[in-house]
Amino acid sequence: MVTASDRSVVDFRLSPGNYHDAPQGRQLLSTIRRDDNHRFLIMDKAYEGDNTRNLAICLGYIPIVPPKSDRKDPWEYDKQLYKKRNEIERYFLRIKRFRRIFTRYDKLDIMFTGFILFAMVIDTIISVNRL
């Protein structure tokens, strides 16, 4: 999932449970259009591979991702900015409040995707009503 904040999703894709997220993340990253206001790309350690970071740089982003502890040549990253990643994690938690999404009852991806979209709409309505 690519988000612009803890309240707005740019795009998302489903991947098989036995696949690594990084190839899907690179595919998704290649399809979105970069906004000039969003220069930084805050990523989970699952996306810290050279391929993903190089793609992010080529697309004009500044990747903010900590290196894995076993990296031979670790890099510096903005630790304060990386703390904002918790906003995305909070978004996932809000979406997973819906039991049907949390437990994934649906066998078909199209049905599961539909309920994810439904949960996103409900989450948006709830957050707007709180303002």
N, CA, C and O atoms as a Tinker XYZ file with bonds, in Angstrom:
   524  protein
     1  N      0.842000   -1.169000    0.000000    73     2
     2  CA     0.000000    0.000000    0.000000    64     1     3
     3  C      0.886000    1.231000    0.000000    63     2     4     5
     4  O      1.887000    1.291000    0.714000    81     3
     5  N      0.514000    2.199000   -0.797000    73     3     6
     6  CA     1.203000    3.482000   -0.820000    64     5     7
     7  C      0.221000    4.504000   -0.272000    63     6     8     9
     8  O     -0.890000    4.643000   -0.784000    81     7
     9  N      0.630000    5.217000    0.770000    73     7    10
    10  CA    -0.229000    6.230000    1.363000    64     9    11
    11  C      0.473000    7.576000    1.347000    63    10    12    13
    12  O      1.701000    7.661000    1.381000    81    11
    13  N     -0.335000    8.624000    1.293000    73    11    14
    14  CA     0.220000    9.974000    1.375000    64    13    15
    15  C      0.222000   10.451000    2.824000    63    14    16    17
    16  O      0.986000   11.343000    3.194000    81    15
    17  N     -0.636000    9.851000    3.634000    73    15    18
    18  CA    -0.710000   10.177000    5.058000    64    17    19
    19  C     -1.413000    9.030000    5.767000    63    18    20    21
    20  O     -1.651000    7.973000    5.182000    81    19
    21  N     -1.739000    9.249000    7.028000    73    19    22
    22  CA    -2.447000    8.204000    7.765000    64    21    23
    23  C     -3.933000    8.180000    7.427000    63    22    24    25
    24  O     -4.675000    7.363000    7.972000    81    23
    25  N     -4.376000    9.062000    6.538000    73    23    26
    26  CA    -5.788000    9.131000    6.159000    64    25    27
    27  C     -6.031000    9.002000    4.663000    63    26    28    29
    28  O     -7.183000    8.927000    4.236000    81    27
    29  N     -4.992000    8.974000    3.868000    73    27    30
    30  CA    -5.219000    8.933000    2.421000    64    29    31
    31  C     -4.326000    7.897000    1.744000    63    30    32    33
    32  O     -3.100000    7.942000    1.837000    81    31
    33  N     -4.980000    6.973000    1.065000    73    31    34
    34  CA    -4.279000    5.918000    0.333000    64    33    35
    35  C     -4.112000    6.362000   -1.111000    63    34    36    37
    36  O     -5.054000    6.863000   -1.725000    81    35
    37  N     -2.925000    6.181000   -1.645000    73    35    38
    38  CA    -2.666000    6.495000   -3.044000    64    37    39
    39  C     -3.057000    5.299000   -3.905000    63    38    40    41
    40  O     -3.764000    5.455000   -4.901000    81    39
    41  N     -2.604000    4.115000   -3.529000    73    39    42
    42  CA    -2.916000    2.895000   -4.275000    64    41    43
    43  C     -2.502000    1.692000   -3.428000    63    42    44    45
    44  O     -1.702000    1.812000   -2.501000    81    43
    45  N     -3.063000    0.536000   -3.767000    73    43    46
    46  CA    -2.661000   -0.686000   -3.087000    64    45    47
    47  C     -2.855000   -1.867000   -4.024000    63    46    48    49
    48  O     -3.601000   -1.791000   -5.000000    81    47
    49  N     -2.175000   -2.945000   -3.713000    73    47    50
    50  CA    -2.290000   -4.199000   -4.459000    64    49    51
    51  C     -2.255000   -5.359000   -3.484000    63    50    52    53
    52  O     -1.643000   -5.286000   -2.419000    81    51
    53  N     -2.918000   -6.414000   -3.870000    73    51    54
    54  CA    -2.844000   -7.652000   -3.095000    64    53    55
    55  C     -1.724000   -8.506000   -3.667000    63    54    56    57
    56  O     -1.456000   -8.485000   -4.868000    81    55
    57  N     -1.089000   -9.244000   -2.801000    73    55    58
    58  CA    -0.074000  -10.190000   -3.257000    64    57    59
    59  C     -0.336000  -11.525000   -2.571000    63    58    60    61
    60  O     -0.912000  -11.561000   -1.484000    81    59
    61  N      0.078000  -12.608000   -3.189000    73    59    62
    62  CA    -0.106000  -13.911000   -2.534000    64    61    63
    63  C      0.626000  -13.951000   -1.194000    63    62    64    65
    64  O      1.671000  -13.322000   -1.027000    81    63
    65  N      0.072000  -14.684000   -0.259000    73    63    66
    66  CA     0.643000  -14.741000    1.078000    64    65    67
    67  C      2.032000  -15.350000    1.133000    63    66    68    69
    68  O      2.783000  -15.099000    2.075000    81    67
    69  N      2.382000  -16.152000    0.129000    73    67    70
    70  CA     3.693000  -16.795000    0.143000    64    69    71
    71  C      4.722000  -16.035000   -0.699000    63    70    72    73
    72  O      5.805000  -16.561000   -0.959000    81    71
    73  N      4.411000  -14.825000   -1.124000    73    71    74
    74  CA     5.326000  -13.995000   -1.910000    64    73    75
    75  C      5.874000  -12.871000   -1.045000    63    74    76    77
    76  O      5.232000  -12.430000   -0.091000    81    75
    77  N      7.061000  -12.421000   -1.393000    73    75    78
    78  CA     7.652000  -11.277000   -0.704000    64    77    79
    79  C      6.962000  -10.007000   -1.191000    63    78    80    81
    80  O      6.535000   -9.936000   -2.343000    81    79
    81  N      6.852000   -9.011000   -0.329000    73    79    82
    82  CA     6.153000   -7.773000   -0.670000    64    81    83
    83  C      6.947000   -6.857000   -1.599000    63    82    84    85
    84  O      6.356000   -6.054000   -2.321000    81    83
    85  N      8.265000   -6.964000   -1.592000    73    83    86
    86  CA     9.098000   -6.012000   -2.327000    64    85    87
    87  C      8.824000   -5.989000   -3.838000    63    86    88    89
    88  O      8.706000   -4.895000   -4.390000    81    87
    89  N      8.715000   -7.127000   -4.542000    73    87    90
    90  CA     8.428000   -7.040000   -5.978000    64    89    91
    91  C      7.089000   -6.355000   -6.272000    63    90    92    93
    92  O      6.990000   -5.570000   -7.215000    81    91
    93  N      6.068000   -6.644000   -5.477000    73    91    94
    94  CA     4.777000   -5.968000   -5.655000    64    93    95
    95  C      4.911000   -4.481000   -5.340000    63    94    96    97
    96  O      4.311000   -3.643000   -6.014000    81    95
    97  N      5.690000   -4.158000   -4.328000    73    95    98
    98  CA     5.908000   -2.757000   -3.970000    64    97    99
    99  C      6.594000   -1.991000   -5.083000    63    98   100   101
   100  O      6.234000   -0.848000   -5.364000    81    99
   101  N      7.580000   -2.608000   -5.720000    73    99   102
   102  CA     8.259000   -1.949000   -6.846000    64   101   103
   103  C      7.304000   -1.741000   -8.009000    63   102   104   105
   104  O      7.318000   -0.688000   -8.647000    81   103
   105  N      6.478000   -2.736000   -8.287000    73   103   106
   106  CA     5.493000   -2.601000   -9.359000    64   105   107
   107  C      4.521000   -1.468000   -9.061000    63   106   108   109
   108  O      4.207000   -0.661000   -9.935000    81   107
   109  N      4.055000   -1.416000   -7.836000    73   107   110
   110  CA     3.116000   -0.375000   -7.425000    64   109   111
   111  C      3.768000    0.994000   -7.484000    63   110   112   113
   112  O      3.153000    1.962000   -7.930000    81   111
   113  N      4.991000    1.075000   -7.042000    73   111   114
   114  CA     5.728000    2.339000   -7.050000    64   113   115
   115  C      5.922000    2.855000   -8.473000    63   114   116   117
   116  O      5.900000    4.064000   -8.703000    81   115
   117  N      6.109000    1.950000   -9.420000    73   115   118
   118  CA     6.307000    2.346000  -10.808000    64   117   119
   119  C      5.044000    2.913000  -11.439000    63   118   120   121
   120  O      5.125000    3.649000  -12.422000    81   119
   121  N      3.877000    2.582000  -10.890000    73   119   122
   122  CA     2.624000    3.009000  -11.510000    64   121   123
   123  C      2.087000    4.325000  -10.970000    63   122   124   125
   124  O      1.257000    4.957000  -11.624000    81   123
   125  N      2.534000    4.755000   -9.799000    73   123   126
   126  CA     1.990000    5.983000   -9.231000    64   125   127
   127  C      2.762000    7.189000   -9.728000    63   126   128   129
   128  O      3.933000    7.099000  -10.095000    81   127
   129  N      2.077000    8.317000   -9.728000    73   127   130
   130  CA     2.692000    9.573000  -10.159000    64   129   131
   131  C      3.147000   10.333000   -8.927000    63   130   132   133
   132  O      2.381000   10.506000   -7.979000    81   131
   133  N      4.377000   10.781000   -8.939000    73   131   134
   134  CA     4.938000   11.486000   -7.780000    64   133   135
   135  C      4.449000   12.922000   -7.752000    63   134   136   137
   136  O      4.479000   13.631000   -8.758000    81   135
   137  N      4.002000   13.330000   -6.583000    73   135   138
   138  CA     3.586000   14.699000   -6.329000    64   137   139
   139  C      4.813000   15.461000   -5.823000    63   138   140   141
   140  O      5.594000   14.922000   -5.038000    81   139
   141  N      4.986000   16.695000   -6.261000    73   139   142
   142  CA     6.156000   17.475000   -5.841000    64   141   143
   143  C      6.186000   17.721000   -4.335000    63   142   144   145
   144  O      7.249000   17.973000   -3.767000    81   143
   145  N      5.020000   17.648000   -3.687000    73   143   146
   146  CA     4.972000   17.858000   -2.230000    64   145   147
   147  C      5.457000   16.642000   -1.458000    63   146   148   149
   148  O      5.773000   16.742000   -0.272000    81   147
   149  N      5.518000   15.513000   -2.113000    73   147   150
   150  CA     5.913000   14.274000   -1.436000    64   149   151
   151  C      7.244000   13.779000   -1.987000    63   150   152   153
   152  O      7.286000   13.013000   -2.949000    81   151
   153  N      8.319000   14.224000   -1.368000    73   151   154
   154  CA     9.659000   13.839000   -1.819000    64   153   155
   155  C     10.159000   12.591000   -1.131000    63   154   156   157
   156  O     10.935000   11.831000   -1.711000    81   155
   157  N      9.727000   12.370000    0.096000    73   155   158
   158  CA    10.255000   11.275000    0.893000    64   157   159
   159  C      9.383000   10.041000    0.744000    63   158   160   161
   160  O      8.157000   10.131000    0.671000    81   159
   161  N     10.029000    8.900000    0.702000    73   159   162
   162  CA     9.339000    7.626000    0.620000    64   161   163
   163  C      9.758000    6.819000    1.853000    63   162   164   165
   164  O     10.852000    6.255000    1.902000    81   163
   165  N      8.872000    6.777000    2.837000    73   163   166
   166  CA     9.158000    6.081000    4.089000    64   165   167
   167  C      8.731000    4.637000    3.919000    63   166   168   169
   168  O      7.561000    4.353000    3.666000    81   167
   169  N      9.689000    3.721000    4.059000    73   167   170
   170  CA     9.426000    2.311000    3.770000    64   169   171
   171  C      9.807000    1.425000    4.942000    63   170   172   173
   172  O     10.664000    1.761000    5.758000    81   171
   173  N      9.149000    0.301000    4.994000    73   171   174
   174  CA     9.413000   -0.756000    5.955000    64   173   175
   175  C     10.743000   -1.437000    5.587000    63   174   176   177
   176  O     11.197000   -1.332000    4.448000    81   175
   177  N     11.358000   -2.124000    6.538000    73   175   178
   178  CA    12.620000   -2.824000    6.250000    64   177   179
   179  C     12.467000   -3.898000    5.175000    63   178   180   181
   180  O     13.457000   -4.299000    4.563000    81   179
   181  N     11.250000   -4.366000    4.937000    73   179   182
   182  CA    11.035000   -5.363000    3.881000    64   181   183
   183  C     11.387000   -4.798000    2.512000    63   182   184   185
   184  O     11.645000   -5.552000    1.574000    81   183
   185  N     11.399000   -3.474000    2.396000    73   183   186
   186  CA    11.681000   -2.817000    1.115000    64   185   187
   187  C     13.067000   -2.198000    1.075000    63   186   188   189
   188  O     13.323000   -1.314000    0.257000    81   187
   189  N     13.960000   -2.643000    1.938000    73   187   190
   190  CA    15.274000   -2.004000    2.016000    64   189   191
   191  C     16.263000   -2.539000    0.994000    63   190   192   193
   192  O     17.421000   -2.122000    0.990000    81   191
   193  N     15.851000   -3.425000    0.152000    73   191   194
   194  CA    16.755000   -3.982000   -0.854000    64   193   195
   195  C     17.251000   -2.936000   -1.838000    63   194   196   197
   196  O     16.615000   -1.901000   -2.035000    81   195
   197  N     18.381000   -3.215000   -2.449000    73   195   198
   198  CA    18.990000   -2.271000   -3.390000    64   197   199
   199  C     18.065000   -1.960000   -4.562000    63   198   200   201
   200  O     17.990000   -0.813000   -5.003000    81   199
   201  N     17.357000   -2.975000   -5.072000    73   199   202
   202  CA    16.467000   -2.746000   -6.218000    64   201   203
   203  C     15.379000   -1.737000   -5.893000    63   202   204   205
   204  O     15.106000   -0.838000   -6.689000    81   203
   205  N     14.762000   -1.878000   -4.740000    73   203   206
   206  CA    13.671000   -0.982000   -4.358000    64   205   207
   207  C     14.193000    0.421000   -4.083000    63   206   208   209
   208  O     13.599000    1.403000   -4.528000    81   207
   209  N     15.280000    0.518000   -3.366000    73   207   210
   210  CA    15.836000    1.851000   -3.070000    64   209   211
   211  C     16.299000    2.552000   -4.337000    63   210   212   213
   212  O     16.082000    3.754000   -4.492000    81   211
   213  N     16.940000    1.810000   -5.256000    73   211   214
   214  CA    17.384000    2.421000   -6.513000    64   213   215
   215  C     16.203000    2.882000   -7.351000    63   214   216   217
   216  O     16.266000    3.947000   -7.966000    81   215
   217  N     15.115000    2.097000   -7.391000    73   215   218
   218  CA    13.920000    2.505000   -8.129000    64   217   219
   219  C     13.348000    3.778000   -7.530000    63   218   220   221
   220  O     12.966000    4.690000   -8.263000    81   219
   221  N     13.285000    3.849000   -6.212000    73   219   222
   222  CA    12.761000    5.042000   -5.548000    64   221   223
   223  C     13.582000    6.278000   -5.918000    63   222   224   225
   224  O     13.025000    7.341000   -6.190000    81   223
   225  N     14.881000    6.134000   -5.927000    73   223   226
   226  CA    15.760000    7.256000   -6.281000    64   225   227
   227  C     15.557000    7.652000   -7.739000    63   226   228   229
   228  O     15.497000    8.840000   -8.056000    81   227
   229  N     15.451000    6.667000   -8.627000    73   227   230
   230  CA    15.230000    6.958000  -10.046000    64   229   231
   231  C     13.904000    7.671000  -10.283000    63   230   232   233
   232  O     13.787000    8.466000  -11.216000    81   231
   233  N     12.910000    7.396000   -9.451000    73   231   234
   234  CA    11.597000    8.035000   -9.595000    64   233   235
   235  C     11.538000    9.398000   -8.914000    63   234   236   237
   236  O     10.503000   10.064000   -8.944000    81   235
   237  N     12.633000    9.809000   -8.304000    73   235   238
   238  CA    12.702000   11.137000   -7.705000    64   237   239
   239  C     12.381000   11.197000   -6.226000    63   238   240   241
   240  O     12.219000   12.287000   -5.677000    81   239
   241  N     12.286000   10.061000   -5.573000    73   239   242
   242  CA    12.018000   10.026000   -4.139000    64   241   243
   243  C     13.323000    9.964000   -3.358000    63   242   244   245
   244  O     14.366000    9.582000   -3.888000    81   243
   245  N     13.245000   10.340000   -2.118000    73   243   246
   246  CA    14.337000   10.131000   -1.185000    64   245   247
   247  C     13.894000    8.992000   -0.275000    63   246   248   249
   248  O     13.020000    9.189000    0.569000    81   247
   249  N     14.485000    7.789000   -0.428000    73   247   250
   250  CA    14.031000    6.658000    0.384000    64   249   251
   251  C     14.457000    6.790000    1.848000    63   250   252   253
   252  O     15.624000    7.040000    2.153000    81   251
   253  N     13.497000    6.618000    2.730000    73   251   254
   254  CA    13.755000    6.636000    4.170000    64   253   255
   255  C     13.465000    5.224000    4.663000    63   254   256   257
   256  O     12.313000    4.869000    4.911000    81   255
   257  N     14.500000    4.437000    4.801000    73   255   258
   258  CA    14.361000    3.056000    5.234000    64   257   259
   259  C     15.637000    2.652000    5.967000    63   258   260   261
   260  O     16.739000    2.885000    5.470000    81   259
   261  N     15.493000    2.053000    7.137000    73   259   262
   262  CA    16.706000    1.626000    7.848000    64   261   263
   263  C     17.292000    0.376000    7.210000    63   262   264   265
   264  O     16.555000   -0.484000    6.727000    81   263
   265  N     18.601000    0.275000    7.207000    73   263   266
   266  CA    19.217000   -0.948000    6.671000    64   265   267
   267  C     19.019000   -2.108000    7.647000    63   266   268   269
   268  O     18.911000   -1.908000    8.857000    81   267
   269  N     18.976000   -3.295000    7.109000    73   267   270
   270  CA    18.892000   -4.472000    7.979000    64   269   271
   271  C     20.191000   -4.584000    8.766000    63   270   272   273
   272  O     21.232000   -4.084000    8.341000    81   271
   273  N     20.119000   -5.229000    9.893000    73   271   274
   274  CA    21.281000   -5.286000   10.788000    64   273   275
   275  C     22.447000   -6.067000   10.200000    63   274   276   277
   276  O     23.587000   -5.865000   10.618000    81   275
   277  N     22.194000   -6.951000    9.245000    73   275   278
   278  CA    23.280000   -7.747000    8.669000    64   277   279
   279  C     23.853000   -7.135000    7.385000    63   278   280   281
   280  O     24.620000   -7.796000    6.684000    81   279
   281  N     23.499000   -5.902000    7.068000    73   279   282
   282  CA    24.038000   -5.214000    5.889000    64   281   283
   283  C     25.524000   -4.963000    6.064000    63   282   284   285
   284  O     25.959000   -4.502000    7.119000    81   283
   285  N     26.297000   -5.261000    5.043000    73   283   286
   286  CA    27.743000   -5.038000    5.123000    64   285   287
   287  C     28.094000   -3.567000    4.985000    63   286   288   289
   288  O     29.062000   -3.090000    5.577000    81   287
   289  N     27.293000   -2.846000    4.192000    73   287   290
   290  CA    27.548000   -1.429000    3.975000    64   289   291
   291  C     26.272000   -0.636000    4.293000    63   290   292   293
   292  O     25.570000   -0.204000    3.378000    81   291
   293  N     25.966000   -0.440000    5.603000    73   291   294
   294  CA    24.730000    0.269000    5.963000    64   293   295
   295  C     24.804000    1.747000    5.599000    63   294   296   297
   296  O     25.893000    2.303000    5.460000    81   295
   297  N     23.658000    2.372000    5.446000    73   295   298
   298  CA    23.567000    3.775000    5.075000    64   297   299
   299  C     22.906000    4.553000    6.207000    63   298   300   301
   300  O     22.289000    3.983000    7.106000    81   299
   301  N     23.051000    5.841000    6.136000    73   299   302
   302  CA    22.402000    6.734000    7.091000    64   301   303
   303  C     20.990000    7.032000    6.591000    63   302   304   305
   304  O     20.752000    7.087000    5.384000    81   303
   305  N     20.066000    7.222000    7.513000    73   303   306
   306  CA    18.709000    7.607000    7.155000    64   305   307
   307  C     18.173000    8.538000    8.236000    63   306   308   309
   308  O     18.694000    8.561000    9.351000    81   307
   309  N     17.157000    9.289000    7.920000    73   307   310
   310  CA    16.574000   10.265000    8.828000    64   309   311
   311  C     15.686000    9.540000    9.848000    63   310   312   313
   312  O     14.556000    9.159000    9.542000    81   311
   313  N     16.208000    9.360000   11.046000    73   311   314
   314  CA    15.480000    8.597000   12.075000    64   313   315
   315  C     14.219000    9.323000   12.533000    63   314   316   317
   316  O     13.214000    8.683000   12.844000    81   315
   317  N     14.261000   10.645000   12.576000    73   315   318
   318  CA    13.080000   11.412000   12.985000    64   317   319
   319  C     11.959000   11.270000   11.954000    63   318   320   321
   320  O     10.796000   11.090000   12.313000    81   319
   321  N     12.312000   11.349000   10.698000    73   319   322
   322  CA    11.307000   11.209000    9.638000    64   321   323
   323  C     10.776000    9.777000    9.581000    63   322   324   325
   324  O      9.599000    9.562000    9.291000    81   323
   325  N     11.635000    8.806000    9.855000    73   323   326
   326  CA    11.208000    7.410000    9.838000    64   325   327
   327  C     10.148000    7.125000   10.905000    63   326   328   329
   328  O      9.340000    6.209000   10.747000    81   327
   329  N     10.149000    7.896000   11.979000    73   327   330
   330  CA     9.148000    7.713000   13.034000    64   329   331
   331  C      7.730000    7.981000   12.528000    63   330   332   333
   332  O      6.763000    7.534000   13.144000    81   331
   333  N      7.595000    8.698000   11.421000    73   331   334
   334  CA     6.269000    8.957000   10.848000    64   333   335
   335  C      5.657000    7.705000   10.227000    63   334   336   337
   336  O      4.475000    7.698000    9.882000    81   335
   337  N      6.444000    6.660000   10.084000    73   335   338
   338  CA     5.915000    5.416000    9.514000    64   337   339
   339  C      4.799000    4.842000   10.375000    63   338   340   341
   340  O      3.959000    4.089000    9.883000    81   339
   341  N      4.785000    5.190000   11.643000    73   339   342
   342  CA     3.725000    4.691000   12.511000    64   341   343
   343  C      2.348000    5.174000   12.067000    63   342   344   345
   344  O      1.343000    4.544000   12.399000    81   343
   345  N      2.278000    6.283000   11.320000    73   343   346
   346  CA     0.995000    6.755000   10.797000    64   345   347
   347  C      0.402000    5.729000    9.834000    63   346   348   349
   348  O     -0.804000    5.483000    9.847000    81   347
   349  N      1.235000    5.147000    9.018000    73   347   350
   350  CA     0.759000    4.143000    8.067000    64   349   351
   351  C      0.334000    2.890000    8.822000    63   350   352   353
   352  O     -0.678000    2.275000    8.485000    81   351
   353  N      1.094000    2.513000    9.831000    73   351   354
   354  CA     0.732000    1.348000   10.634000    64   353   355
   355  C     -0.605000    1.566000   11.337000    63   354   356   357
   356  O     -1.402000    0.637000   11.463000    81   355
   357  N     -0.849000    2.797000   11.797000    73   355   358
   358  CA    -2.145000    3.094000   12.412000    64   357   359
   359  C     -3.273000    2.980000   11.403000    63   358   360   361
   360  O     -4.378000    2.562000   11.750000    81   359
   361  N     -3.006000    3.344000   10.164000    73   359   362
   362  CA    -4.029000    3.199000    9.124000    64   361   363
   363  C     -4.371000    1.716000    8.937000    63   362   364   365
   364  O     -5.545000    1.355000    8.853000    81   363
   365  N     -3.360000    0.870000    8.874000    73   363   366
   366  CA    -3.603000   -0.570000    8.756000    64   365   367
   367  C     -4.434000   -1.081000    9.943000    63   366   368   369
   368  O     -5.338000   -1.896000    9.760000    81   367
   369  N     -4.134000   -0.614000   11.127000    73   367   370
   370  CA    -4.890000   -1.037000   12.302000    64   369   371
   371  C     -6.355000   -0.633000   12.195000    63   370   372   373
   372  O     -7.242000   -1.406000   12.556000    81   371
   373  N     -6.611000    0.572000   11.702000    73   371   374
   374  CA    -8.008000    1.010000   11.554000    64   373   375
   375  C     -8.750000    0.165000   10.524000    63   374   376   377
   376  O     -9.917000   -0.171000   10.724000    81   375
   377  N     -8.088000   -0.178000    9.432000    73   375   378
   378  CA    -8.727000   -1.003000    8.403000    64   377   379
   379  C     -8.958000   -2.421000    8.941000    63   378   380   381
   380  O     -9.974000   -3.045000    8.635000    81   379
   381  N     -8.031000   -2.916000    9.728000    73   379   382
   382  CA    -8.165000   -4.279000   10.255000    64   381   383
   383  C     -9.175000   -4.387000   11.391000    63   382   384   385
   384  O     -9.413000   -5.484000   11.896000    81   383
   385  N     -9.772000   -3.275000   11.801000    73   383   386
   386  CA   -10.863000   -3.354000   12.775000    64   385   387
   387  C    -12.058000   -4.104000   12.193000    63   386   388   389
   388  O    -12.880000   -4.647000   12.931000    81   387
   389  N    -12.145000   -4.127000   10.880000    73   387   390
   390  CA   -13.216000   -4.853000   10.214000    64   389   391
   391  C    -12.860000   -6.335000   10.202000    63   390   392   393
   392  O    -11.868000   -6.741000    9.597000    81   391
   393  N    -13.662000   -7.118000   10.864000    73   391   394
   394  CA   -13.362000   -8.531000   11.056000    64   393   395
   395  C    -13.171000   -9.263000    9.735000    63   394   396   397
   396  O    -12.316000  -10.142000    9.627000    81   395
   397  N    -13.946000   -8.911000    8.756000    73   395   398
   398  CA   -13.877000   -9.595000    7.464000    64   397   399
   399  C    -12.514000   -9.365000    6.801000    63   398   400   401
   400  O    -12.032000  -10.228000    6.068000    81   399
   401  N    -11.910000   -8.240000    7.047000    73   399   402
   402  CA   -10.585000   -7.955000    6.477000    64   401   403
   403  C     -9.501000   -8.611000    7.333000    63   402   404   405
   404  O     -8.562000   -9.210000    6.810000    81   403
   405  N     -9.642000   -8.491000    8.632000    73   403   406
   406  CA    -8.642000   -9.042000    9.540000    64   405   407
   407  C     -8.479000  -10.551000    9.360000    63   406   408   409
   408  O     -7.360000  -11.063000    9.392000    81   407
   409  N     -9.589000  -11.261000    9.172000    73   407   410
   410  CA    -9.537000  -12.714000    9.067000    64   409   411
   411  C     -9.526000  -13.223000    7.639000    63   410   412   413
   412  O     -9.302000  -14.411000    7.405000    81   411
   413  N     -9.765000  -12.339000    6.683000    73   411   414
   414  CA    -9.825000  -12.663000    5.258000    64   413   415
   415  C    -10.685000  -13.906000    4.988000    63   414   416   417
   416  O    -10.186000  -14.974000    4.634000    81   415
   417  N    -11.973000  -13.720000    5.167000    73   415   418
   418  CA   -12.928000  -14.786000    4.877000    64   417   419
   419  C    -13.059000  -15.045000    3.378000    63   418   420   421
   420  O    -13.322000  -16.173000    2.963000    81   419
   421  N    -12.880000  -14.016000    2.576000    73   419   422
   422  CA   -13.123000  -14.120000    1.138000    64   421   423
   423  C    -12.034000  -14.916000    0.447000    63   422   424   425
   424  O    -10.847000  -14.730000    0.714000    81   423
   425  N    -12.443000  -15.792000   -0.431000    73   423   426
   426  CA   -11.479000  -16.583000   -1.196000    64   425   427
   427  C    -11.054000  -15.873000   -2.471000    63   426   428   429
   428  O     -9.934000  -16.063000   -2.945000    81   427
   429  N    -11.935000  -15.064000   -3.024000    73   427   430
   430  CA   -11.618000  -14.362000   -4.266000    64   429   431
   431  C    -10.989000  -13.001000   -3.956000    63   430   432   433
   432  O    -11.467000  -12.263000   -3.095000    81   431
   433  N     -9.918000  -12.689000   -4.671000    73   431   434
   434  CA    -9.237000  -11.406000   -4.468000    64   433   435
   435  C    -10.157000  -10.229000   -4.731000    63   434   436   437
   436  O    -10.086000   -9.217000   -4.033000    81   435
   437  N    -11.015000  -10.348000   -5.727000    73   435   438
   438  CA   -11.898000   -9.227000   -6.069000    64   437   439
   439  C    -12.865000   -8.912000   -4.928000    63   438   440   441
   440  O    -13.173000   -7.746000   -4.682000    81   439
   441  N    -13.340000   -9.937000   -4.236000    73   439   442
   442  CA   -14.230000   -9.721000   -3.097000    64   441   443
   443  C    -13.458000   -9.099000   -1.925000    63   442   444   445
   444  O    -13.942000   -8.175000   -1.271000    81   443
   445  N    -12.268000   -9.613000   -1.675000    73   443   446
   446  CA   -11.450000   -9.084000   -0.586000    64   445   447
   447  C    -11.084000   -7.628000   -0.858000    63   446   448   449
   448  O    -11.140000   -6.793000    0.044000    81   447
   449  N    -10.707000   -7.322000   -2.102000    73   447   450
   450  CA   -10.384000   -5.947000   -2.484000    64   449   451
   451  C    -11.590000   -5.040000   -2.290000    63   450   452   453
   452  O    -11.457000   -3.915000   -1.808000    81   451
   453  N    -12.759000   -5.529000   -2.665000    73   451   454
   454  CA   -13.977000   -4.744000   -2.486000    64   453   455
   455  C    -14.227000   -4.393000   -1.030000    63   454   456   457
   456  O    -14.618000   -3.268000   -0.720000    81   455
   457  N    -14.006000   -5.344000   -0.136000    73   455   458
   458  CA   -14.210000   -5.049000    1.282000    64   457   459
   459  C    -13.128000   -4.139000    1.840000    63   458   460   461
   460  O    -13.395000   -3.360000    2.755000    81   459
   461  N    -11.922000   -4.219000    1.313000    73   459   462
   462  CA   -10.881000   -3.264000    1.730000    64   461   463
   463  C    -11.307000   -1.852000    1.324000    63   462   464   465
   464  O    -11.209000   -0.918000    2.119000    81   463
   465  N    -11.778000   -1.702000    0.093000    73   463   466
   466  CA   -12.245000   -0.385000   -0.364000    64   465   467
   467  C    -13.415000    0.105000    0.486000    63   466   468   469
   468  O    -13.484000    1.284000    0.834000    81   467
   469  N    -14.324000   -0.794000    0.816000    73   467   470
   470  CA   -15.455000   -0.447000    1.674000    64   469   471
   471  C    -14.964000    0.043000    3.032000    63   470   472   473
   472  O    -15.447000    1.057000    3.537000    81   471
   473  N    -14.015000   -0.663000    3.622000    73   471   474
   474  CA   -13.465000   -0.261000    4.914000    64   473   475
   475  C    -12.777000    1.097000    4.823000    63   474   476   477
   476  O    -12.852000    1.890000    5.761000    81   475
   477  N    -12.107000    1.372000    3.704000    73   475   478
   478  CA   -11.462000    2.671000    3.518000    64   477   479
   479  C    -12.498000    3.783000    3.464000    63   478   480   481
   480  O    -12.296000    4.849000    4.045000    81   479
   481  N    -13.603000    3.542000    2.774000    73   479   482
   482  CA   -14.670000    4.545000    2.689000    64   481   483
   483  C    -15.266000    4.800000    4.073000    63   482   484   485
   484  O    -15.451000    5.951000    4.468000    81   483
   485  N    -15.563000    3.736000    4.805000    73   483   486
   486  CA   -16.130000    3.886000    6.145000    64   485   487
   487  C    -15.157000    4.625000    7.058000    63   486   488   489
   488  O    -15.571000    5.490000    7.831000    81   487
   489  N    -13.879000    4.297000    6.977000    73   487   490
   490  CA   -12.870000    4.972000    7.789000    64   489   491
   491  C    -12.823000    6.458000    7.460000    63   490   492   493
   492  O    -12.687000    7.289000    8.358000    81   491
   493  N    -12.933000    6.798000    6.182000    73   491   494
   494  CA   -12.936000    8.207000    5.771000    64   493   495
   495  C    -14.161000    8.919000    6.317000    63   494   496   497
   496  O    -14.056000   10.038000    6.818000    81   495
   497  N    -15.327000    8.279000    6.226000    73   495   498
   498  CA   -16.558000    8.892000    6.741000    64   497   499
   499  C    -16.450000    9.122000    8.246000    63   498   500   501
   500  O    -16.826000   10.185000    8.739000    81   499
   501  N    -15.947000    8.149000    8.964000    73   499   502
   502  CA   -15.797000    8.292000   10.415000    64   501   503
   503  C    -14.841000    9.431000   10.759000    63   502   504   505
   504  O    -15.112000   10.229000   11.656000    81   503
   505  N    -13.713000    9.500000   10.036000    73   503   506
   506  CA   -12.730000   10.544000   10.344000    64   505   507
   507  C    -13.261000   11.935000    9.986000    63   506   508   509
   508  O    -12.948000   12.903000   10.679000    81   507
   509  N    -14.055000   12.054000    8.925000    73   507   510
   510  CA   -14.630000   13.352000    8.557000    64   509   511
   511  C    -15.656000   13.780000    9.586000    63   510   512   513
   512  O    -15.725000   14.957000    9.941000    81   511
   513  N    -16.457000   12.836000   10.072000    73   511   514
   514  CA   -17.471000   13.174000   11.074000    64   513   515
   515  C    -16.869000   13.570000   12.412000    63   514   516   517
   516  O    -17.509000   14.274000   13.193000    81   515
   517  N    -15.657000   13.132000   12.686000    73   515   518
   518  CA   -14.984000   13.512000   13.936000    64   517   519
   519  C    -14.458000   14.930000   13.890000    63   518   520   521
   520  O    -14.249000   15.554000   14.930000    81   519
   521  N    -14.245000   15.441000   12.690000    73   519   522
   522  CA   -13.721000   16.815000   12.566000    64   521   523
   523  C    -14.804000   17.771000   12.781000    63   522   524
   524  O    -14.581000   18.980000   12.721000    81   523
